[in-house]
Amino acid sequence: MAGAHVSREEIEDIIVDPGYSADQRKGWLKQVLADLTRQQSGSPSSEQEQLIEMVKQAIDDQQDGKPIATDLPGTGGA
């Protein structure tokens, strides 16, 4: 993942994929957050900032014990 560009769709896919355990999902999201933050510090963009906020929210929701998959548009959530 290091240095790779991640899309909003890829993040959403991981969040809703039942094939990942909560720990796997959280670990992946934290790695993506670290990579996006590193990329943002070197070359800021509004798209990356939006992805950073999306990943932070997903991690926060998971830590709160909420089923994060229901928070995405089209999945019955917000």
Sine and cosine of phi, psi and omega as CSV:
sin_phi,cos_phi,sin_psi,cos_psi,sin_omega,cos_omega
0.00,0.00,-0.51,0.86,-0.09,-1.00
-0.80,0.60,0.84,-0.54,0.03,-1.00
0.99,0.15,-0.17,0.99,-0.03,-1.00
-0.99,0.16,0.55,-0.84,0.07,-1.00
-0.99,0.13,0.74,-0.67,0.03,-1.00
-0.92,-0.40,0.66,-0.76,-0.02,-1.00
-0.99,-0.14,0.32,-0.95,0.08,-1.00
-0.84,0.54,-0.65,0.76,-0.01,-1.00
-0.90,0.44,-0.65,0.76,0.01,-1.00
-0.90,0.44,-0.67,0.74,0.04,-1.00
-0.88,0.47,-0.73,0.68,0.01,-1.00
-0.88,0.48,-0.64,0.77,0.01,-1.00
-0.88,0.48,-0.69,0.72,0.00,-1.00
-0.91,0.41,-0.64,0.76,-0.02,-1.00
-0.88,0.48,-0.63,0.78,-0.08,-1.00
-0.99,-0.10,-0.13,0.99,-0.05,-1.00
-0.95,0.31,0.90,-0.44,-0.02,-1.00
-0.95,0.31,-0.11,0.99,-0.01,-1.00
-0.98,0.20,-0.08,1.00,0.01,-1.00
-0.96,-0.28,0.68,-0.73,0.13,-0.99
-0.97,0.26,0.26,-0.96,0.03,-1.00
-0.85,0.52,-0.64,0.76,0.00,-1.00
-0.92,0.39,-0.66,0.76,0.03,-1.00
-0.89,0.45,-0.71,0.70,-0.01,-1.00
-0.88,0.47,-0.72,0.69,-0.01,-1.00
-0.89,0.46,-0.68,0.73,0.02,-1.00
-0.89,0.46,-0.67,0.74,0.02,-1.00
-0.91,0.42,-0.70,0.71,0.00,-1.00
-0.89,0.46,-0.64,0.77,0.02,-1.00
-0.91,0.41,-0.62,0.78,0.05,-1.00
-0.91,0.42,-0.69,0.73,0.04,-1.00
-0.88,0.47,-0.68,0.73,0.01,-1.00
-0.87,0.49,-0.70,0.72,0.02,-1.00
-0.88,0.47,-0.69,0.72,-0.01,-1.00
-0.91,0.42,-0.71,0.71,0.01,-1.00
-0.90,0.44,-0.64,0.77,0.00,-1.00
-0.90,0.43,-0.67,0.74,0.03,-1.00
-0.89,0.45,-0.71,0.71,0.02,-1.00
-0.90,0.43,-0.63,0.77,-0.03,-1.00
-0.91,0.42,-0.59,0.80,-0.01,-1.00
-0.94,0.34,-0.48,0.88,0.00,-1.00
-1.00,0.05,-0.53,0.85,-0.07,-1.00
-0.48,-0.88,0.99,0.16,-0.08,-1.00
-0.86,0.51,0.63,-0.78,0.12,-0.99
-0.49,-0.87,0.46,-0.89,0.00,-1.00
-0.94,0.35,-0.54,0.84,0.03,-1.00
-0.89,0.45,-0.72,0.70,0.02,-1.00
-0.91,0.42,-0.61,0.79,0.03,-1.00
-0.88,0.47,-0.65,0.76,0.04,-1.00
-0.91,0.43,-0.65,0.76,0.03,-1.00
-0.91,0.42,-0.65,0.76,0.04,-1.00
-0.86,0.51,-0.72,0.69,0.00,-1.00
-0.91,0.42,-0.62,0.79,0.03,-1.00
-0.89,0.45,-0.71,0.71,0.00,-1.00
-0.92,0.39,-0.68,0.73,0.05,-1.00
-0.85,0.53,-0.69,0.72,0.00,-1.00
-0.90,0.43,-0.66,0.75,0.02,-1.00
-0.89,0.45,-0.66,0.75,0.03,-1.00
-0.91,0.42,-0.71,0.71,0.02,-1.00
-0.87,0.50,-0.69,0.72,-0.01,-1.00
-0.89,0.45,-0.64,0.76,-0.01,-1.00
-0.93,0.38,-0.63,0.77,0.01,-1.00
-0.93,0.37,-0.47,0.88,0.04,-1.00
-0.98,0.22,-0.10,1.00,0.00,-1.00
0.99,0.10,0.12,0.99,0.03,-1.00
-0.97,0.24,0.55,-0.84,0.11,-0.99
-0.96,0.28,0.98,-0.20,-0.17,-0.99
-0.90,0.43,-0.40,0.92,-0.02,-1.00
-0.90,0.44,-0.48,0.88,-0.03,-1.00
-0.99,0.17,-0.07,1.00,0.00,-1.00
-1.00,0.05,-0.12,0.99,-0.06,-1.00
-1.00,0.02,0.55,-0.84,0.07,-1.00
-0.84,0.54,0.65,-0.76,0.04,-1.00
1.00,0.10,0.07,1.00,0.01,-1.00
-0.90,-0.44,0.28,0.96,0.04,-1.00
1.00,0.02,0.04,1.00,-0.02,-1.00
-0.98,-0.19,-0.46,-0.89,-0.06,-1.00
-0.85,0.52,0.00,0.00,0.00,0.00
